[in-house]
Amino acid sequence: MAEVDSFQFLYREVSRSCSPYLETLALVGALYTARRVIVLLRDCCALLRVHFLPRMIPSKKLTQIFGDWAVVYGAAEPVAKAYAEELARRGISIIFVTKDHTSVRDAAASLSQSYGVETVVILADFSLDPAASKSIEEAMRGKDIGFLVNCVESLSPPQSLIEMPEQALLDFVNKNVAVATLMTRLVLPGMLERSRGAVVNISSGACSRPLPGRVTLTASTGYLDHFSRALHLEYGGKGIFVQSLIPFQIASSDQQPSSSSTPLSGQGWFVPKPEVYARHAISTLGVSNRTTGYWPHTLQYGLIRCIPEWIWVLGSRVLISSS
C-alpha cells in the first residue's frame, strides 16, 4: 500500500511540474490544427471559385473580353486541338501555326464548316527557317488577335536523358522553350496596343514533381509554367491575362494517354477526353492565372503537394527498380 501511495504521489508531482509544458504543446497542436482547417477551407473555396462558379454564372463573350482571333501553336496535340475547337465554338477565328500541314489541315476545315469561323494554317518550322516568324506576322496583320495558345509537345514513351537522340532532344527543347517564348513575343505587342488579350500556356502537371523517364518534359513544362507566371507579373496590369494550365493525364483521341500527363492508365474522371478537359479549362480563362484547368486534376495536384519530395523521390526509385 505504501508503494502505491508513493507512486501516486510521484505521479502527481511529475504531472504538476509538466503541466505548463503540456498546456503549451496542446496550444501548439490546436494552432496547427486550426491552420490546416483554414488552408483546407481556402482550397475548397478556391476549387468552387475557379472550377464551378464560372460554369454556373453567365459571363461576357470571350470575343468581347479578349478579341476575335486566336493563334494556336502546337495544335498537333489533342488537348490543343480540343482547346481550339472550344474557342471556335465561341465564335473565335483560329490561326494555326504548325510545321506539319497535314496534322491540322482537316481540323481547320472542320472548324470552319461546323462553327462558321475563319481558319488559317501557317507553315512555320523555326528549326529550319529563322525567318519563319515573317509569315506569322503577315497572317496576324490587321486582325484583332485576342488569344495565344501554346501547347507542350508530346514525349512518349518515357525516355531517360541519355536515351534521347541528340537531334530529338534539341527539337523538343526548341519547340517547348524557345518557340513558345518567341510566339509570345510575336503576339504580345498587338495585345498591348489594344490593352487586352489572353496568353494560355498548356504545359503539364509534370512540372509539380520530377518523374522517372521524363527529365526533359519536367524541365520544359517547368519553364513554361514559370514563364507564364513571370509574364502575368509583368503584363497583368496592362490588360493581358496570362494563364498557366498544368493538366495531369488526358486521354488522346485513340484512348491512349497524351503527353500532358503523369504516368497513369485508364479513363474516367481523372483521365478525361481532350474535349472534356478543354471545356472545363476554357471556363477558367480570366478567373485563375495558374490552374490544372479541371477540378479532379486539382484534387490530384493538392494530394501531390502534400507529399514530401523525399517520399516522392523514394517512391519513384522503387518504381524504377521494380519495372
C-alpha positions in Angstrom: 0.0 0.0 0.0 2.9 2.3 0.8 4.4 1.7 -2.6 1.1 2.6 -4.3 0.8 5.8 -2.3 4.4 6.6 -3.2 3.7 6.1 -6.9 0.5 8.2 -6.8 2.4 11.0 -5.0 5.3 10.8 -7.6 2.8 10.9 -10.5 1.0 14.0 -9.0 4.4 15.7 -8.6 5.5 14.9 -12.1 2.2 16.0 -13.6 2.3 19.3 -11.7 5.8 20.0 -12.9 5.0 19.1 -16.6 1.6 20.9 -16.6 2.9 24.1 -18.3 4.7 22.1 -21.0 1.6 20.0 -21.7 -0.5 23.1 -22.0 2.0 24.6 -24.4 2.0 21.5 -26.5 -1.8 21.4 -26.5 -1.8 25.1 -27.6 0.6 24.4 -30.4 -1.4 21.4 -31.6 -4.6 23.4 -31.6 -3.0 26.2 -33.6 -1.6 23.7 -36.1 -5.0 22.0 -36.5 -6.7 25.4 -36.9 -4.2 26.4 -39.6 -4.7 23.1 -41.5 -8.5 23.6 -41.3 -8.2 27.2 -42.6 -6.0 26.0 -45.5 -8.5 23.3 -46.3 -11.4 25.7 -46.3 -9.4 28.1 -48.5 -8.6 25.4 -51.0 -12.2 24.3 -51.1 -13.4 27.9 -51.7 -10.7 28.2 -54.5 -12.0 25.0 -56.1 -15.5 26.3 -56.2 -14.5 29.8 -57.4 -12.3 28.5 -60.2 -14.0 25.3 -61.5 -17.7 25.6 -60.6 -18.9 29.2 -60.3 -17.7 30.2 -63.8 -19.7 27.3 -65.3 -22.8 28.3 -63.5 -22.7 32.1 -63.7 -23.2 33.7 -67.2 -20.3 35.9 -68.3 -19.5 38.1 -71.3 -18.5 36.6 -74.6 -14.8 35.9 -74.9 -14.7 37.9 -78.1 -15.9 41.0 -76.2 -13.3 40.5 -73.4 -10.2 39.5 -75.4 -10.7 39.6 -79.2 -11.9 37.9 -82.3 -8.9 35.8 -83.3 -6.7 33.2 -81.7 -3.2 32.0 -82.6 -2.7 28.3 -81.7 0.8 26.8 -81.6 1.1 23.1 -81.0 -2.3 22.1 -82.4 -1.0 18.6 -83.3 -1.5 17.8 -79.6 -5.1 16.5 -78.9 -5.6 18.9 -76.0 -4.6 21.9 -78.0 -6.8 20.9 -80.9 -9.7 20.5 -78.5 -9.0 23.9 -76.9 -9.0 25.4 -80.4 -12.4 23.8 -81.0 -13.8 25.3 -77.8 -12.6 28.7 -78.9 -14.2 28.2 -82.3 -17.4 27.1 -80.6 -17.5 30.6 -79.0 -17.1 32.4 -82.4 -13.4 32.9 -82.3 -11.4 32.5 -85.6 -8.2 30.5 -85.5 -4.7 30.8 -86.9 -2.9 27.5 -86.6 0.9 27.7 -86.6 2.5 24.3 -87.3 5.4 22.7 -89.1 3.2 19.9 -90.4 0.3 21.0 -92.6 -1.4 17.6 -92.5 -1.7 17.5 -88.7 -4.1 20.4 -88.6 -5.5 20.8 -92.1 -8.5 18.6 -91.5 -9.2 20.1 -88.1 -9.1 23.7 -89.6 -11.6 22.7 -92.3 -13.8 21.0 -89.8 -13.9 24.1 -87.5 -14.8 26.4 -90.4 -17.6 24.1 -91.5 -19.0 23.4 -88.1 -18.9 26.8 -86.4 -18.7 29.2 -89.3 -15.4 30.8 -88.2 -12.3 31.6 -90.3 -9.3 29.4 -90.0 -5.8 30.0 -91.3 -2.9 27.4 -91.3 0.6 28.8 -91.3 3.5 26.5 -92.0 6.5 27.6 -89.8 9.5 25.4 -89.0 11.7 27.6 -86.8 14.4 24.9 -86.6 14.9 25.2 -90.4 13.9 28.8 -91.2 15.0 31.6 -88.8 12.7 33.9 -90.7 9.6 31.8 -90.1 8.1 34.5 -87.9 7.6 36.7 -91.0 4.7 34.6 -92.3 3.1 34.6 -88.9 3.3 38.4 -88.6 1.8 38.7 -92.1 -1.1 36.4 -91.2 -1.8 38.4 -88.0 -1.7 41.8 -89.7 -5.0 43.7 -89.4 -6.6 41.0 -87.2 -7.8 41.5 -83.6 -5.7 38.8 -82.0 -7.1 38.2 -78.6 -5.6 34.8 -77.8 -2.4 32.9 -78.0 -2.4 29.2 -77.1 1.0 27.4 -76.7 0.9 23.7 -76.0 3.8 21.5 -74.9 4.9 18.8 -77.4 4.4 15.0 -76.8 7.1 12.9 -75.3 6.1 9.3 -75.5 7.2 6.7 -74.5 9.2 7.9 -71.5 12.9 8.1 -72.1 15.9 8.9 -70.0 18.1 11.8 -71.0 20.9 9.7 -72.4 18.5 7.6 -74.4 17.1 10.5 -76.4 18.8 11.2 -79.7 20.6 14.5 -79.8 18.5 16.0 -82.6 15.3 14.9 -81.0 16.4 16.5 -77.7 17.3 19.8 -79.4 13.9 19.8 -81.3 12.0 19.1 -78.2 13.6 21.9 -76.1 13.5 24.2 -79.1 9.7 23.8 -79.6 8.7 23.8 -75.9 11.0 26.6 -74.7 12.4 28.8 -77.5 9.5 28.7 -79.9 6.8 29.1 -77.3 8.7 32.1 -76.0 9.1 33.6 -79.5 5.4 33.1 -80.3 4.5 35.1 -77.2 6.9 37.9 -78.3 5.3 38.0 -81.7 1.7 38.2 -80.4 2.2 40.4 -77.3 2.8 43.8 -78.9 -0.6 43.8 -80.7 -2.3 42.8 -77.4 -0.5 45.6 -75.5 -1.6 48.1 -78.2 -5.2 47.1 -77.7 -4.8 46.7 -73.9 -6.5 43.3 -74.0 -5.6 39.7 -74.7 -5.0 36.3 -73.2 -1.9 34.1 -73.3 -2.6 30.4 -72.4 0.3 28.1 -72.0 -0.7 24.5 -71.7 2.2 22.5 -70.1 1.8 19.6 -67.7 1.3 18.6 -64.1 4.8 17.0 -64.5 6.2 20.4 -63.5 5.0 19.9 -60.0 7.2 16.9 -59.2 10.1 15.1 -61.0 9.0 12.0 -62.9 11.1 9.0 -63.9 12.0 8.9 -67.6 10.7 12.4 -68.2 13.6 14.7 -67.4 13.1 16.9 -70.5 9.3 17.0 -70.1 9.6 18.0 -66.4 12.2 20.7 -67.2 10.4 22.2 -70.2 7.0 22.3 -68.6 8.5 23.9 -65.5 10.0 26.6 -67.7 6.6 27.2 -69.4 4.9 27.4 -66.1 7.3 29.9 -64.6 7.4 31.8 -67.9 3.6 32.2 -67.6 3.8 33.4 -64.0 6.5 35.9 -64.9 4.6 37.2 -67.9 1.5 37.7 -65.7 3.6 39.6 -63.2 4.9 41.9 -65.9 1.9 42.4 -68.1 -1.1 41.5 -65.9 -1.6 45.2 -65.1 -1.7 46.2 -68.8 -4.8 44.3 -69.7 -3.1 41.0 -70.6 -4.4 37.8 -68.9 -1.7 35.1 -68.8 -2.7 31.6 -67.7 -0.6 28.6 -67.0 -2.5 25.3 -67.5 -0.9 22.3 -65.8 -3.1 19.3 -66.5 -2.4 15.8 -65.4 -3.3 12.8 -67.5 -5.5 13.4 -70.5 -6.7 10.7 -72.9 -5.9 11.2 -76.5 -8.4 10.6 -79.3 -7.3 7.0 -79.6 -7.9 6.4 -75.9 -4.2 6.4 -75.2 -2.6 8.8 -72.6 -1.4 12.1 -74.1 1.9 13.8 -73.1 0.4 16.4 -70.8 0.1 13.8 -68.1 1.5 11.8 -65.4 2.0 8.1 -66.0 -1.4 6.7 -65.0 -3.7 4.5 -67.1 -7.4 4.1 -67.8 -10.0 6.7 -68.5 -12.6 8.4 -66.4 -12.9 11.4 -64.1 -9.2 11.6 -63.6 -8.3 10.9 -67.2 -10.7 13.0 -69.3 -11.0 13.1 -73.0 -9.4 16.2 -74.6 -12.8 17.7 -75.4 -14.0 17.3 -71.8 -10.8 18.8 -70.4 -10.9 21.8 -72.9 -14.5 22.6 -72.0 -13.6 22.8 -68.3 -10.3 24.6 -68.9 -11.7 27.4 -71.0 -14.2 28.2 -68.3 -11.3 29.1 -66.0 -10.0 31.7 -68.5 -10.0 35.1 -66.9 -10.5 33.5 -63.5 -7.3 31.9 -62.5 -3.7 32.5 -63.7 -2.4 29.1 -62.7 -4.6 26.1 -62.6 -4.9 22.5 -63.7 -8.0 23.5 -65.6 -10.0 20.5 -64.5 -11.3 20.0 -60.9 -10.3 16.3 -60.5 -6.8 17.2 -61.5 -6.8 20.0 -58.9 -7.6 17.3 -56.3 -4.6 15.3 -57.7 -2.4 18.4 -57.5 -3.4 19.1 -53.9 -2.6 15.5 -52.9 0.8 15.6 -54.7 1.6 18.9 -53.0 1.0 17.2 -49.6 3.6 14.5 -50.2 7.1 15.5 -49.1 9.6 15.4 -52.0 11.9 12.9 -50.4 9.0 10.4 -50.2 8.1 11.1 -53.8 11.7 10.5 -54.9 12.0 7.3 -52.8 8.7 6.0 -54.4 9.9 6.9 -57.9 13.2 5.0 -57.3 11.2 2.0 -56.0 9.0 2.2 -59.1 12.0 2.3 -61.4 13.8 -0.6 -59.7 10.7 -2.8 -59.9 10.0 -2.1 -63.6 
